[in-house]
Amino acid sequence: MNETGFIRPQITVILSQPRARQVFVSKAKGGGGSYEIKPGWRVSDVLAVSQGLGQLPATLVDATLTRRGEHKQIVLNLPEILRDANGKSNITVQDGDTIRIIPRTMQISFAGKIAHSGVVDIPIGSSIVEALALAGGVDTTKAALTRASLKRATGEIIPLNLYDVLIKGQPEPKIKLQEGDLILVPEAQERVTVQGAVGRSGYYDIEDGKVL
């Protein structure tokens, strides 16, 4: 007899529900979390349920996988994984795996006479002209290109003469964009009044940079 008062008790344990198998997704700019996986799932399945890449193409994202209890990171070839779901690069995930998503982009803000104002993900290393193109471009007929500016997150303001670059075709300034930069292209406000013996009198906008 033992402490419970039973002699040689027989205990039957019934597994009502197996423990969920989970992987973890970590994103450099927030988000992510844990996701339940099914047997046979691969990296592409986890990326699909976690929306790990967001709107970014695989060519602008780095990713690694770490097994539970291990320190070695497995570099994931995302373009190959998404191109061939049955390929060797699309490895099977295991319970406790951690997938880290590291975008090779930075967030730049745009304001003024730009097609898409707001925050835009720009590939790291992009020039100012490349960044403007990714933001939809500038309305050169209504923008004050000579009075554009770049404002750093630190508060520093750098004047930009985009007229020389976009209209005259001169080399753009060698300015390295940084995370959190704001590119402002204000609206041209100059107008001229035409009166007298002319075909059509009235107010006319003066295109920035043009000499009458």
VOFIPA-51356 format. One line per 8 residues: number of its first residue (from 1); for each residue x, y, z of N, C-alpha, C. Coordinates in nm, 2 decimals. Layout:
! residues N
NUM) X,Y,Z,X,Y,Z,X,Y,Z ~ ...
***
This chain:
! residues 212
1) 0.09,-0.12,0.00,0.00,0.00,0.00,0.09,0.12,0.00 ~ 0.05,0.22,-0.08,0.13,0.34,-0.09,0.06,0.45,-0.01 ~ 0.10,0.58,-0.03,0.04,0.69,0.05,-0.10,0.72,0.01 ~ -0.14,0.67,-0.11,-0.28,0.70,-0.16,-0.38,0.60,-0.10 ~ -0.33,0.50,-0.04,-0.42,0.40,0.01,-0.45,0.29,-0.09 ~ -0.39,0.29,-0.21,-0.42,0.19,-0.31,-0.31,0.10,-0.32 ~ -0.34,-0.03,-0.35,-0.23,-0.13,-0.37,-0.21,-0.15,-0.52 ~ -0.09,-0.12,-0.56,-0.06,-0.13,-0.70,-0.17,-0.07,-0.80
9) -0.19,0.06,-0.78,-0.29,0.12,-0.87,-0.25,0.12,-1.01 ~ -0.34,0.11,-1.10,-0.32,0.11,-1.24,-0.38,0.25,-1.29 ~ -0.29,0.32,-1.36,-0.33,0.46,-1.41,-0.33,0.46,-1.56 ~ -0.43,0.50,-1.62,-0.44,0.51,-1.77,-0.44,0.66,-1.80 ~ -0.35,0.70,-1.89,-0.34,0.84,-1.93,-0.39,0.85,-2.08 ~ -0.49,0.93,-2.10,-0.54,0.94,-2.24,-0.51,1.08,-2.29 ~ -0.45,1.09,-2.40,-0.41,1.21,-2.46,-0.54,1.27,-2.54 ~ -0.60,1.37,-2.48,-0.72,1.42,-2.54,-0.69,1.51,-2.66
17) -0.58,1.58,-2.66,-0.54,1.66,-2.77,-0.39,1.68,-2.77 ~ -0.32,1.66,-2.88,-0.18,1.68,-2.89,-0.14,1.82,-2.88 ~ -0.02,1.85,-2.82,0.03,1.99,-2.81,0.05,2.05,-2.95 ~ 0.01,2.17,-2.96,0.02,2.23,-3.09,0.17,2.25,-3.13 ~ 0.20,2.23,-3.25,0.34,2.25,-3.30,0.34,2.39,-3.36 ~ 0.44,2.47,-3.31,0.44,2.61,-3.35,0.58,2.65,-3.40 ~ 0.58,2.75,-3.48,0.70,2.82,-3.52,0.68,2.97,-3.49 ~ 0.79,3.04,-3.48,0.79,3.18,-3.45,0.84,3.26,-3.57
25) 0.78,3.37,-3.60,0.82,3.46,-3.70,0.85,3.60,-3.64 ~ 0.97,3.64,-3.66,1.02,3.77,-3.61,1.05,3.86,-3.72 ~ 0.99,3.98,-3.72,1.01,4.08,-3.82,1.09,4.20,-3.77 ~ 1.18,4.25,-3.85,1.27,4.35,-3.80,1.20,4.48,-3.77 ~ 1.09,4.51,-3.84,1.01,4.63,-3.82,0.88,4.61,-3.75 ~ 0.88,4.51,-3.66,0.76,4.49,-3.58,0.67,4.38,-3.65 ~ 0.57,4.34,-3.57,0.48,4.23,-3.62,0.53,4.10,-3.59 ~ 0.48,4.00,-3.66,0.53,3.86,-3.64,0.45,3.80,-3.52
33) 0.49,3.68,-3.48,0.43,3.61,-3.37,0.45,3.46,-3.39 ~ 0.37,3.38,-3.31,0.38,3.24,-3.32,0.26,3.19,-3.41 ~ 0.29,3.08,-3.48,0.19,3.03,-3.57,0.19,2.87,-3.56 ~ 0.07,2.82,-3.55,0.06,2.67,-3.55,0.09,2.61,-3.68 ~ 0.16,2.51,-3.69,0.20,2.44,-3.81,0.14,2.30,-3.82 ~ 0.13,2.25,-3.94,0.08,2.12,-3.96,0.20,2.03,-4.01 ~ 0.19,1.90,-3.99,0.30,1.81,-4.04,0.33,1.83,-4.19 ~ 0.46,1.84,-4.22,0.50,1.86,-4.36,0.50,2.00,-4.41
41) 0.47,2.09,-4.32,0.47,2.23,-4.37,0.62,2.27,-4.39 ~ 0.63,2.36,-4.49,0.76,2.42,-4.53,0.77,2.57,-4.50 ~ 0.88,2.62,-4.53,0.90,2.77,-4.51,0.79,2.85,-4.58 ~ 0.76,2.81,-4.70,0.67,2.89,-4.78,0.53,2.89,-4.72 ~ 0.49,2.78,-4.65,0.36,2.77,-4.58,0.36,2.87,-4.47 ~ 0.47,2.88,-4.39,0.47,2.97,-4.28,0.47,3.12,-4.33 ~ 0.54,3.15,-4.44,0.54,3.28,-4.49,0.40,3.32,-4.54 ~ 0.32,3.22,-4.59,0.19,3.25,-4.64,0.10,3.29,-4.53
49) 0.10,3.21,-4.42,0.00,3.23,-4.31,0.04,3.35,-4.22 ~ 0.17,3.39,-4.22,0.22,3.50,-4.14,0.23,3.63,-4.22 ~ 0.21,3.62,-4.35,0.23,3.74,-4.44,0.36,3.80,-4.41 ~ 0.46,3.71,-4.40,0.60,3.75,-4.36,0.66,3.86,-4.45 ~ 0.64,3.85,-4.58,0.70,3.95,-4.67,0.62,4.08,-4.69 ~ 0.50,4.08,-4.64,0.42,4.20,-4.67,0.40,4.22,-4.82 ~ 0.43,4.35,-4.86,0.42,4.39,-5.00,0.56,4.39,-5.07 ~ 0.66,4.35,-4.99,0.79,4.35,-5.05,0.82,4.23,-5.14
57) 0.90,4.25,-5.24,0.94,4.14,-5.32,1.05,4.06,-5.25 ~ 1.06,3.93,-5.28,1.16,3.85,-5.21,1.30,3.89,-5.22 ~ 1.33,3.96,-5.34,1.46,4.01,-5.36,1.51,4.12,-5.27 ~ 1.41,4.18,-5.19,1.45,4.29,-5.10,1.43,4.24,-4.96 ~ 1.43,4.11,-4.93,1.42,4.06,-4.80,1.52,3.95,-4.77 ~ 1.59,3.96,-4.66,1.67,3.85,-4.61,1.60,3.77,-4.50 ~ 1.63,3.65,-4.49,1.56,3.56,-4.39,1.65,3.45,-4.34 ~ 1.63,3.42,-4.21,1.71,3.31,-4.16,1.62,3.22,-4.07
65) 1.66,3.10,-4.05,1.58,3.00,-3.97,1.67,2.95,-3.86 ~ 1.63,2.95,-3.74,1.70,2.89,-3.63,1.62,2.78,-3.56 ~ 1.68,2.66,-3.54,1.62,2.55,-3.47,1.62,2.58,-3.32 ~ 1.52,2.52,-3.26,1.51,2.53,-3.11,1.64,2.46,-3.05 ~ 1.70,2.54,-2.96,1.82,2.49,-2.89,1.94,2.50,-2.97 ~ 1.94,2.55,-3.09,2.06,2.57,-3.17,2.09,2.71,-3.19 ~ 2.22,2.75,-3.21,2.26,2.89,-3.24,2.28,2.91,-3.38 ~ 2.31,2.81,-3.46,2.34,2.82,-3.60,2.22,2.86,-3.68
73) 2.23,2.97,-3.76,2.12,3.02,-3.84,2.13,2.96,-3.98 ~ 2.02,2.92,-4.03,2.01,2.87,-4.17,1.96,2.99,-4.26 ~ 2.05,3.02,-4.35,2.01,3.13,-4.45,1.91,3.08,-4.55 ~ 1.79,3.15,-4.56,1.69,3.11,-4.65,1.69,3.19,-4.78 ~ 1.69,3.11,-4.89,1.69,3.17,-5.02,1.55,3.20,-5.06 ~ 1.49,3.31,-5.03,1.35,3.34,-5.05,1.31,3.34,-5.20 ~ 1.39,3.40,-5.29,1.35,3.40,-5.43,1.33,3.26,-5.48 ~ 1.43,3.17,-5.44,1.42,3.03,-5.48,1.31,2.96,-5.42
81) 1.28,2.98,-5.29,1.17,2.92,-5.22,1.04,2.95,-5.28 ~ 1.02,3.08,-5.32,0.89,3.12,-5.38,0.88,3.08,-5.52 ~ 0.99,3.06,-5.59,0.99,3.02,-5.73,0.96,2.87,-5.74 ~ 1.01,2.79,-5.65,0.99,2.64,-5.65,0.96,2.59,-5.51 ~ 0.83,2.57,-5.49,0.79,2.53,-5.35,0.83,2.39,-5.32 ~ 0.87,2.31,-5.42,0.91,2.17,-5.40,1.06,2.16,-5.40 ~ 1.13,2.27,-5.41,1.28,2.26,-5.42,1.34,2.24,-5.29 ~ 1.47,2.21,-5.29,1.55,2.19,-5.17,1.56,2.31,-5.08
89) 1.55,2.43,-5.13,1.56,2.55,-5.05,1.44,2.57,-4.96 ~ 1.33,2.51,-5.00,1.21,2.53,-4.92,1.20,2.42,-4.82 ~ 1.28,2.43,-4.71,1.30,2.32,-4.61,1.17,2.31,-4.53 ~ 1.16,2.19,-4.47,1.05,2.16,-4.38,1.07,2.22,-4.25 ~ 0.97,2.29,-4.19,0.99,2.35,-4.06,0.96,2.25,-3.95 ~ 1.02,2.28,-3.83,1.00,2.19,-3.72,0.94,2.27,-3.60 ~ 0.89,2.20,-3.51,0.83,2.27,-3.39,0.94,2.35,-3.32 ~ 0.91,2.47,-3.29,1.01,2.56,-3.22,1.10,2.64,-3.31
97) 1.09,2.62,-3.44,1.17,2.70,-3.53,1.14,2.85,-3.52 ~ 1.24,2.93,-3.54,1.22,3.08,-3.55,1.27,3.13,-3.68 ~ 1.18,3.19,-3.76,1.21,3.25,-3.89,1.22,3.40,-3.87 ~ 1.34,3.46,-3.90,1.36,3.60,-3.89,1.35,3.67,-4.03 ~ 1.27,3.77,-4.04,1.26,3.85,-4.16,1.33,3.98,-4.15 ~ 1.42,4.01,-4.24,1.50,4.13,-4.23,1.49,4.20,-4.37 ~ 1.40,4.30,-4.38,1.39,4.37,-4.51,1.51,4.46,-4.54 ~ 1.56,4.46,-4.66,1.67,4.54,-4.70,1.62,4.67,-4.76
105) 1.53,4.73,-4.68,1.47,4.86,-4.71,1.47,4.95,-4.60 ~ 1.44,5.08,-4.62,1.43,5.18,-4.52,1.30,5.26,-4.55 ~ 1.25,5.32,-4.45,1.12,5.40,-4.47,1.16,5.55,-4.49 ~ 1.11,5.60,-4.60,1.13,5.74,-4.63,1.00,5.81,-4.65 ~ 0.98,5.93,-4.60,0.85,6.00,-4.61,0.86,6.10,-4.72 ~ 0.75,6.12,-4.79,0.74,6.22,-4.90,0.62,6.31,-4.87 ~ 0.64,6.44,-4.91,0.53,6.53,-4.89,0.54,6.64,-5.01 ~ 0.43,6.70,-5.04,0.42,6.80,-5.14,0.37,6.75,-5.27
113) 0.43,6.80,-5.38,0.38,6.77,-5.52,0.45,6.64,-5.57 ~ 0.42,6.53,-5.49,0.47,6.40,-5.52,0.35,6.31,-5.54 ~ 0.36,6.21,-5.63,0.24,6.13,-5.66,0.19,6.06,-5.54 ~ 0.28,6.00,-5.46,0.24,5.92,-5.34,0.30,5.98,-5.22 ~ 0.23,6.07,-5.15,0.28,6.13,-5.03,0.26,6.03,-4.92 ~ 0.35,6.04,-4.82,0.34,5.94,-4.70,0.47,5.86,-4.70 ~ 0.46,5.75,-4.62,0.58,5.67,-4.60,0.59,5.56,-4.71 ~ 0.71,5.55,-4.77,0.73,5.45,-4.87,0.86,5.37,-4.84
121) 0.85,5.24,-4.86,0.97,5.15,-4.84,1.06,5.16,-4.96 ~ 1.18,5.20,-4.93,1.28,5.23,-5.04,1.40,5.13,-5.02 ~ 1.45,5.07,-5.12,1.57,4.98,-5.11,1.68,5.06,-5.05 ~ 1.75,5.00,-4.95,1.87,5.06,-4.90,1.97,5.09,-5.01 ~ 2.03,5.21,-5.01,2.12,5.25,-5.11,2.06,5.33,-5.23 ~ 1.93,5.35,-5.23,1.87,5.42,-5.34,1.91,5.57,-5.34 ~ 1.92,5.62,-5.45,1.95,5.77,-5.47,1.82,5.84,-5.45 ~ 1.83,5.98,-5.44,1.71,6.06,-5.43,1.62,6.05,-5.55
129) 1.68,6.05,-5.67,1.59,6.03,-5.79,1.52,5.90,-5.79 ~ 1.59,5.79,-5.75,1.53,5.66,-5.75,1.42,5.65,-5.64 ~ 1.44,5.72,-5.53,1.34,5.72,-5.43,1.22,5.80,-5.48 ~ 1.24,5.91,-5.54,1.12,5.99,-5.60,1.05,5.90,-5.70 ~ 1.12,5.83,-5.78,1.05,5.74,-5.88,0.96,5.64,-5.81 ~ 1.01,5.58,-5.70,0.94,5.48,-5.63,0.82,5.54,-5.56 ~ 0.82,5.67,-5.53,0.71,5.74,-5.47,0.61,5.79,-5.58 ~ 0.63,5.75,-5.71,0.54,5.79,-5.81,0.58,5.90,-5.89
137) 0.69,5.97,-5.86,0.74,6.08,-5.94,0.69,6.21,-5.89 ~ 0.74,6.32,-5.95,0.71,6.46,-5.91,0.63,6.53,-6.03 ~ 0.54,6.61,-5.99,0.47,6.69,-6.09,0.55,6.81,-6.12 ~ 0.64,6.80,-6.22,0.74,6.90,-6.25,0.68,7.03,-6.30 ~ 0.55,7.03,-6.34,0.49,7.16,-6.39,0.44,7.24,-6.27 ~ 0.41,7.18,-6.16,0.35,7.25,-6.05,0.44,7.25,-5.92 ~ 0.55,7.18,-5.93,0.64,7.17,-5.81,0.74,7.28,-5.81 ~ 0.78,7.33,-5.69,0.89,7.42,-5.68,1.02,7.34,-5.67
145) 1.07,7.29,-5.78,1.18,7.20,-5.78,1.31,7.26,-5.72 ~ 1.32,7.39,-5.73,1.44,7.46,-5.68,1.44,7.48,-5.53 ~ 1.32,7.46,-5.47,1.31,7.48,-5.33,1.27,7.35,-5.25 ~ 1.31,7.23,-5.32,1.29,7.11,-5.25,1.39,7.09,-5.13 ~ 1.36,7.00,-5.04,1.45,6.99,-4.93,1.44,6.84,-4.87 ~ 1.54,6.81,-4.80,1.54,6.68,-4.73,1.56,6.71,-4.58 ~ 1.47,6.65,-4.50,1.48,6.67,-4.36,1.51,6.54,-4.29 ~ 1.62,6.54,-4.21,1.66,6.42,-4.14,1.58,6.41,-4.01
153) 1.58,6.29,-3.96,1.51,6.26,-3.83,1.57,6.34,-3.72 ~ 1.69,6.38,-3.73,1.76,6.47,-3.63,1.72,6.61,-3.63 ~ 1.64,6.65,-3.74,1.60,6.79,-3.76,1.68,6.86,-3.86 ~ 1.80,6.81,-3.90,1.88,6.87,-4.00,1.80,6.89,-4.14 ~ 1.81,7.00,-4.20,1.74,7.03,-4.33,1.85,7.05,-4.44 ~ 1.84,6.97,-4.54,1.94,6.98,-4.66,1.86,7.03,-4.78 ~ 1.90,7.15,-4.83,1.83,7.20,-4.95,1.86,7.11,-5.07 ~ 1.76,7.10,-5.16,1.77,7.02,-5.28,1.73,7.10,-5.40
161) 1.81,7.11,-5.50,1.77,7.18,-5.63,1.74,7.07,-5.73 ~ 1.61,7.02,-5.73,1.57,6.91,-5.82,1.55,6.96,-5.96 ~ 1.54,7.09,-5.98,1.53,7.14,-6.12,1.65,7.11,-6.20 ~ 1.77,7.13,-6.14,1.89,7.10,-6.21,1.90,6.95,-6.25 ~ 1.85,6.87,-6.16,1.86,6.73,-6.18,1.76,6.67,-6.27 ~ 1.63,6.71,-6.25,1.52,6.65,-6.32,1.50,6.71,-6.46 ~ 1.52,6.84,-6.47,1.49,6.92,-6.59,1.62,6.94,-6.67 ~ 1.73,6.98,-6.61,1.85,7.00,-6.68,1.94,6.88,-6.70
169) 1.91,6.77,-6.63,1.98,6.65,-6.64,2.12,6.65,-6.58 ~ 2.14,6.74,-6.48,2.27,6.75,-6.42,2.28,6.63,-6.31 ~ 2.40,6.60,-6.27,2.42,6.49,-6.17,2.35,6.53,-6.04 ~ 2.29,6.43,-5.98,2.22,6.46,-5.85,2.32,6.47,-5.74 ~ 2.29,6.54,-5.63,2.38,6.55,-5.52,2.41,6.41,-5.46 ~ 2.53,6.39,-5.41,2.57,6.26,-5.35,2.52,6.27,-5.20 ~ 2.40,6.25,-5.18,2.34,6.25,-5.05,2.29,6.11,-5.02 ~ 2.34,6.05,-4.91,2.30,5.91,-4.87,2.17,5.92,-4.79
177) 2.06,5.86,-4.84,1.94,5.86,-4.77,1.95,5.78,-4.64 ~ 1.87,5.82,-4.54,1.87,5.75,-4.41,1.73,5.72,-4.37 ~ 1.72,5.61,-4.29,1.59,5.58,-4.23,1.52,5.70,-4.16 ~ 1.40,5.73,-4.20,1.32,5.84,-4.14,1.34,5.97,-4.21 ~ 1.41,5.98,-4.32,1.42,6.10,-4.39,1.29,6.14,-4.45 ~ 1.27,6.28,-4.47,1.15,6.33,-4.53,1.20,6.41,-4.65 ~ 1.14,6.38,-4.77,1.17,6.46,-4.89,1.05,6.55,-4.92 ~ 1.07,6.68,-4.92,0.96,6.77,-4.94,0.98,6.85,-5.07
185) 0.88,6.84,-5.15,0.88,6.92,-5.28,0.76,7.01,-5.28 ~ 0.77,7.14,-5.24,0.66,7.23,-5.22,0.60,7.26,-5.36 ~ 0.48,7.32,-5.35,0.41,7.36,-5.47,0.46,7.50,-5.51 ~ 0.47,7.52,-5.64,0.52,7.65,-5.69,0.41,7.75,-5.68 ~ 0.44,7.87,-5.62,0.34,7.97,-5.59,0.35,8.09,-5.68 ~ 0.45,8.10,-5.76,0.47,8.22,-5.84,0.37,8.23,-5.95 ~ 0.31,8.35,-5.97,0.21,8.37,-6.08,0.24,8.51,-6.14 ~ 0.20,8.52,-6.26,0.21,8.65,-6.33,0.08,8.69,-6.38
193) 0.05,8.82,-6.38,-0.07,8.88,-6.43,-0.05,8.94,-6.57 ~ -0.13,8.90,-6.66,-0.12,8.95,-6.80,-0.24,9.03,-6.83 ~ -0.22,9.16,-6.86,-0.33,9.25,-6.89,-0.30,9.33,-7.02 ~ -0.40,9.40,-7.07,-0.38,9.49,-7.18,-0.43,9.43,-7.31 ~ -0.36,9.47,-7.42,-0.40,9.42,-7.55,-0.34,9.29,-7.58 ~ -0.39,9.19,-7.52,-0.34,9.05,-7.54,-0.46,8.96,-7.57 ~ -0.43,8.85,-7.62,-0.54,8.76,-7.66,-0.62,8.71,-7.54 ~ -0.55,8.68,-7.43,-0.62,8.63,-7.31,-0.55,8.68,-7.19
201) -0.61,8.77,-7.12,-0.56,8.83,-7.00,-0.59,8.74,-6.88 ~ -0.52,8.76,-6.77,-0.55,8.68,-6.65,-0.43,8.65,-6.57 ~ -0.44,8.55,-6.48,-0.33,8.50,-6.40,-0.27,8.37,-6.46 ~ -0.14,8.36,-6.46,-0.08,8.24,-6.52,0.03,8.20,-6.42 ~ 0.04,8.07,-6.39,0.14,8.01,-6.31,0.27,8.01,-6.38 ~ 0.38,8.04,-6.31,0.52,8.04,-6.36,0.58,7.91,-6.32 ~ 0.62,7.83,-6.42,0.69,7.71,-6.39,0.82,7.73,-6.32 ~ 0.84,7.66,-6.20,0.96,7.69,-6.12,1.08,7.67,-6.21
209) 1.18,7.76,-6.19,1.30,7.75,-6.27,1.30,7.82,-6.40 ~ 1.19,7.85,-6.45,1.18,7.92,-6.58,1.20,8.07,-6.57 ~ 1.27,8.12,-6.67,1.29,8.27,-6.67,1.21,8.33,-6.78 ~ 1.13,8.43,-6.74,1.04,8.49,-6.84,1.11,8.59,-6.93
***
